[in-house]
Amino acid sequence: MKTELNYINLSYQTYSQKEYNISLSYQLFGKDLFTAPIILINHALTGNSNVSGEKGWWKQLVGDNQVVDTDQYTVLCFNIPGNGYDNFLIEDYEDFTPSDIAAIFLKGLEALQIKNIYAIIGGSLGGGIAWEMLAKQPDLAEIFIPIACDYRTHDWLHAQCLVQNFLLNDKEEPLQKARIHAMLCYRTPQSLNDRFQNQYNKENQRLESEDWLVYHGNTLNERFSLKAYKLMNHLLMNINADETALESIQARMHMISVDTDLFFPASEIRMCFENLKEKNKDVSYHEIQSIHGHDAFLMEYQQLNNIIKNILQK
């Protein structure tokens, strides 16, 4: 299984008319290119191209004999330029939108001489970028599986990203504070209340829930950069695929939501599904049942695996 970082050097002009030289990094898993169907996976906000293997963030889904079986498929995952996983960071992050990232990923596919792919799977921000890719190139894939995401950022999510932006521009522990706020958006009140039940940590002299939030803030601060987080938050804030182009998408679409998602509410994803269904698109809707909210797509593997297994076996 190939897991090393590979690079594609690109010259790219953003939609804001800024010129960049970008070394687009990616990883391949499973079968060699062009020997098997290709599945592109777009990573989420603090994810990266390391989708499978021992330290893969989605190893419960992607790997040998997993639902996305690397014995059967070639799995490709690009790093969002500026996520820092390949040590490339972007100073002026507002130069880029999710539409730019989609265009860069399409250029990456072109450089690899990949004209069509079997499936695109994207979670959260990665799914939003996938929507943007298919709006630009409607015949790109046979199957599209957007998970816990929508083709645009709605007002509620935009507002949460705005709060994140305020916290990220704070002088003291900006990334930790932003992450703590984000965790409350990724989870639900029931998820935290059921887990911690007001238990007090005597050693740290605070509630276990507070201890858990501080832990997540500090952990992200150790593995992620402030510049990268600002870019990712900015991208999440500005997903806006051309709505008029959605009905041109030729892929079989399988939208997956989480019933308790506070970030991309199931009601909004269902509305997108119903609008496309009215236009006779080949589209299906699936819903993960969970108390955990948005993060359920990284936690409820049994449900997610069952849904995706049925999609890929059709």
Disulfide bonds with the S-S distance in Angstrom:
none
